[in-house]
Amino acid sequence: MKRATLPASVRRAGAVAARDLDVRPAFAKGANPFALIVETTQALATGEALHVVVDFDPRTLHTFMRSLGWAAHTVRSGDVFHVWFCKPTAPTLPKWERLQAPVQLDLRNLPTTQPVIAVLEKLVELGPGAQLLVHDNQEPSLLCEKLALRGYDARTEKRGHGDYLVHIAPAWVFDT
């Protein structure tokens, strides 16, 4: 693999070098390289970025790494995505300052599978740091796994028979 040039935004964040990690072979074998990516970031030297090469835009990984204070930058080249992660040398906003105000979403009258679709579409529409307060008539058991894949989590409060309030937010919100 040819060594990629550091993008200007990655250099501005303080990186002077990058460690390359092509995870396409791992995905081709059916493996998930998430642990390898996290382990590699922990071994980076000061001023070193991680350059991940992958066949898709890893939005969930972006969300996760940003929640840990890492800057992320992606460049698409044909069918290949080059993703750089680095620890900014300048202080970044605390997590809670990047969190959006909760948006109310009433899904009580939708057919069984429609609430999941509505929630996922709303999260995409709102972008990073989105929070939802969802009113539903059932527990969102199908939703939790799909949220986790996108870096989100949920807390459900049963308020009465067929009345649930679900708080959805980036997973780090519930880490405390």
Sine and cosine of phi, psi and omega as CSV:
sin_phi,cos_phi,sin_psi,cos_psi,sin_omega,cos_omega
0.00,0.00,0.75,-0.66,0.03,-1.00
-0.95,0.33,0.71,-0.71,0.00,-1.00
-0.92,0.39,0.79,-0.61,-0.02,-1.00
-0.99,0.13,0.51,-0.86,0.07,-1.00
-0.98,0.20,0.67,-0.74,0.04,-1.00
-0.90,0.43,0.80,-0.60,0.09,-1.00
-0.90,0.44,0.45,-0.90,-0.03,-1.00
-0.84,0.55,-0.65,0.76,-0.03,-1.00
-0.90,0.43,-0.53,0.85,0.02,-1.00
-0.96,0.29,-0.64,0.77,0.07,-1.00
-0.90,0.44,-0.66,0.75,0.02,-1.00
-0.89,0.45,-0.48,0.88,0.02,-1.00
-0.97,0.23,-0.12,0.99,0.08,-1.00
0.91,-0.41,-0.01,1.00,-0.01,-1.00
-0.99,0.15,0.67,-0.74,0.05,-1.00
-0.90,-0.44,-0.19,0.98,0.02,-1.00
-0.47,-0.88,0.22,-0.98,0.02,-1.00
-0.65,-0.76,0.54,-0.84,0.11,-0.99
-0.97,-0.22,0.81,-0.58,-0.04,-1.00
-1.00,0.08,0.65,-0.76,0.06,-1.00
-0.60,-0.80,0.97,-0.24,0.02,-1.00
-1.00,-0.01,0.94,-0.33,-0.06,-1.00
-0.99,-0.11,0.04,1.00,0.01,-1.00
-0.86,0.50,-0.66,0.75,0.04,-1.00
-0.88,0.47,-0.60,0.80,0.02,-1.00
-0.89,0.45,-0.73,0.69,0.03,-1.00
-0.89,0.45,-0.60,0.80,0.01,-1.00
-0.89,0.46,-0.48,0.88,0.03,-1.00
-1.00,0.02,0.01,1.00,0.00,-1.00
1.00,0.07,0.15,0.99,0.00,-1.00
-1.00,0.00,0.35,-0.94,0.08,-1.00
-0.95,-0.33,0.91,-0.42,-0.07,-1.00
-0.99,0.10,0.25,0.97,-0.05,-1.00
-0.81,0.59,-0.76,0.65,-0.03,-1.00
-0.88,0.47,-0.62,0.78,0.03,-1.00
-0.90,0.43,-0.65,0.76,0.02,-1.00
-0.89,0.45,-0.75,0.66,-0.01,-1.00
-0.89,0.45,-0.69,0.72,0.02,-1.00
-0.88,0.48,-0.66,0.76,0.00,-1.00
-0.92,0.40,-0.64,0.77,0.02,-1.00
-0.89,0.46,-0.57,0.82,-0.01,-1.00
-0.94,0.34,-0.37,0.93,-0.03,-1.00
-1.00,-0.08,0.00,1.00,-0.04,-1.00
-0.94,0.35,0.58,-0.82,0.07,-1.00
-0.99,0.17,0.28,-0.96,0.08,-1.00
-0.86,0.52,0.74,-0.68,0.00,-1.00
0.99,0.12,0.04,1.00,0.00,-1.00
-0.97,-0.22,0.72,-0.69,0.05,-1.00
-0.98,-0.21,0.33,-0.94,0.13,-0.99
-0.97,-0.22,0.79,-0.61,0.02,-1.00
-0.95,-0.32,0.96,-0.28,-0.02,-1.00
-0.99,-0.16,0.74,-0.67,0.04,-1.00
-0.94,-0.35,0.81,-0.58,-0.11,-0.99
-0.52,-0.85,0.30,-0.95,-0.05,-1.00
-1.00,0.02,0.03,1.00,-0.02,-1.00
-0.51,-0.86,0.27,-0.96,0.03,-1.00
-0.99,0.13,0.94,-0.33,-0.10,-1.00
-0.99,0.14,0.95,0.30,-0.06,-1.00
-0.85,0.53,-0.65,0.76,0.00,-1.00
-0.89,0.45,-0.64,0.76,0.03,-1.00
-0.91,0.42,-0.65,0.76,0.08,-1.00
-0.82,0.57,-0.78,0.62,-0.05,-1.00
-0.86,0.52,-0.72,0.69,-0.01,-1.00
-0.88,0.47,-0.76,0.65,-0.06,-1.00
-0.91,0.40,-0.62,0.79,0.04,-1.00
-0.91,0.42,-0.56,0.83,0.02,-1.00
-0.92,0.40,-0.34,0.94,0.05,-1.00
-1.00,-0.07,0.06,1.00,0.04,-1.00
1.00,-0.06,0.15,0.99,0.02,-1.00
-1.00,0.05,0.62,-0.78,0.14,-0.99
-1.00,0.10,0.53,-0.85,-0.01,-1.00
-0.76,-0.65,0.62,-0.79,0.04,-1.00
-0.60,-0.80,0.75,-0.67,-0.03,-1.00
-0.84,-0.54,0.67,-0.74,0.11,-0.99
-0.79,-0.62,0.79,-0.62,0.04,-1.00
-0.99,-0.11,0.73,-0.69,0.04,-1.00
-0.77,-0.63,1.00,-0.07,-0.09,-1.00
0.92,0.39,-0.85,-0.52,0.01,-1.00
-0.99,-0.12,0.17,0.99,-0.05,-1.00
-0.91,-0.42,0.67,-0.74,0.05,-1.00
-0.94,-0.33,0.76,-0.65,0.08,-1.00
-0.96,-0.29,0.89,-0.46,-0.07,-1.00
-0.87,-0.49,0.82,-0.57,0.03,-1.00
-0.95,-0.31,0.71,-0.71,0.10,-0.99
-0.83,-0.55,0.73,-0.69,0.06,-1.00
-0.50,-0.87,0.42,-0.91,0.08,-1.00
-1.00,0.09,0.91,-0.42,0.01,-1.00
-0.89,0.46,0.62,-0.78,0.05,-1.00
-0.98,0.20,-0.47,0.88,0.08,-1.00
-1.00,0.08,0.60,-0.80,-0.01,-1.00
-0.89,0.46,0.62,-0.79,0.04,-1.00
-0.98,-0.21,0.23,-0.97,0.05,-1.00
-0.89,0.46,0.62,-0.78,0.10,-0.99
-0.87,0.50,0.45,-0.89,-0.04,-1.00
-0.76,0.64,-0.72,0.69,-0.11,-0.99
-0.92,0.39,-0.37,0.93,0.05,-1.00
-0.98,0.21,-0.31,0.95,0.03,-1.00
-1.00,-0.04,-0.04,1.00,-0.04,-1.00
-0.99,0.13,0.76,-0.65,0.03,-1.00
-0.98,0.19,0.38,-0.93,0.10,-1.00
-0.92,0.39,0.57,-0.82,-0.01,-1.00
-0.89,0.46,0.63,-0.78,0.06,-1.00
-0.95,-0.32,0.76,-0.64,0.02,-1.00
-0.97,0.23,0.65,-0.76,0.02,-1.00
-0.62,-0.78,0.91,-0.41,-0.01,-1.00
-0.99,-0.14,0.92,-0.40,-0.07,-1.00
-0.89,-0.46,0.27,0.96,-0.13,-0.99
-0.89,0.45,-0.43,0.90,-0.08,-1.00
-0.97,-0.26,0.23,0.97,0.00,-1.00
-1.00,0.01,0.48,-0.88,0.10,-1.00
-0.87,0.49,0.28,-0.96,-0.17,-0.99
-0.72,0.69,-0.78,0.63,-0.09,-1.00
-1.00,0.07,-0.25,0.97,-0.09,-1.00
-0.92,0.38,-0.57,0.82,0.02,-1.00
-0.86,0.52,-0.64,0.77,0.00,-1.00
-0.88,0.48,-0.73,0.68,-0.01,-1.00
-0.89,0.46,-0.70,0.72,-0.02,-1.00
-0.88,0.48,-0.67,0.74,0.01,-1.00
-0.90,0.43,-0.75,0.67,-0.04,-1.00
-0.90,0.45,-0.64,0.77,0.04,-1.00
-0.90,0.43,-0.65,0.76,-0.01,-1.00
-0.92,0.40,-0.63,0.78,0.04,-1.00
-0.89,0.45,-0.66,0.75,0.05,-1.00
-0.90,0.43,-0.69,0.72,0.01,-1.00
-0.86,0.50,-0.67,0.74,-0.06,-1.00
-0.98,0.19,-0.49,0.87,0.04,-1.00
1.00,0.10,-0.16,-0.99,-0.07,-1.00
-0.83,0.55,0.62,-0.78,0.03,-1.00
0.99,0.14,0.14,0.99,-0.03,-1.00
-0.92,0.39,0.57,-0.82,0.13,-0.99
-0.75,-0.66,0.61,-0.79,0.06,-1.00
-0.80,-0.60,0.58,-0.81,0.22,-0.97
-0.91,-0.40,0.97,-0.26,-0.13,-0.99
-0.98,-0.20,0.78,-0.62,0.12,-0.99
-0.99,-0.17,0.85,-0.53,-0.03,-1.00
-0.64,-0.77,0.30,-0.95,0.01,-1.00
-0.99,-0.15,0.11,0.99,0.07,-1.00
-0.52,-0.86,0.31,-0.95,0.06,-1.00
-0.93,0.37,0.63,-0.78,-0.08,-1.00
-1.00,0.07,0.83,0.55,-0.09,-1.00
-0.89,0.46,-0.55,0.83,0.01,-1.00
-0.97,0.25,-0.33,0.94,-0.12,-0.99
-0.99,0.15,-0.57,0.82,-0.17,-0.99
-0.84,0.55,-0.71,0.70,0.00,-1.00
-0.90,0.43,-0.65,0.76,0.01,-1.00
-0.92,0.39,-0.57,0.82,0.06,-1.00
-0.92,0.40,-0.70,0.71,-0.03,-1.00
-0.86,0.51,-0.61,0.79,0.02,-1.00
-0.91,0.42,-0.34,0.94,-0.02,-1.00
-0.96,-0.28,0.13,0.99,0.03,-1.00
0.99,0.11,0.28,0.96,-0.01,-1.00
-0.92,-0.40,0.26,-0.97,0.07,-1.00
-0.58,-0.81,0.15,-0.99,-0.04,-1.00
-0.61,-0.79,0.49,-0.87,0.14,-0.99
-0.81,-0.59,0.76,-0.65,-0.08,-1.00
-0.92,-0.38,0.69,-0.73,0.06,-1.00
-0.86,-0.51,0.88,-0.48,0.07,-1.00
-0.99,0.14,0.87,-0.49,-0.08,-1.00
-0.97,-0.22,-0.16,0.99,-0.01,-1.00
0.21,-0.98,-0.03,-1.00,0.01,-1.00
-0.90,0.43,0.88,-0.48,0.01,-1.00
0.93,0.37,0.44,0.90,-0.01,-1.00
-0.68,-0.73,0.96,-0.28,-0.02,-1.00
-0.84,-0.54,0.63,-0.77,0.12,-0.99
-0.91,-0.42,0.84,-0.55,-0.07,-1.00
-0.89,-0.46,0.86,-0.51,0.07,-1.00
-1.00,-0.08,0.88,-0.48,0.01,-1.00
-0.91,-0.41,0.75,-0.66,-0.03,-1.00
-0.41,-0.91,0.20,-0.98,0.12,-0.99
-0.80,0.60,0.62,-0.79,-0.11,-0.99
-0.82,0.57,-0.56,0.83,-0.04,-1.00
-0.90,0.43,-0.33,0.95,0.03,-1.00
-0.88,0.48,-0.57,0.82,-0.08,-1.00
-1.00,-0.06,0.06,1.00,-0.04,-1.00
-0.95,0.31,-0.30,0.95,-0.09,-1.00
-0.98,0.19,0.00,0.00,0.00,0.00
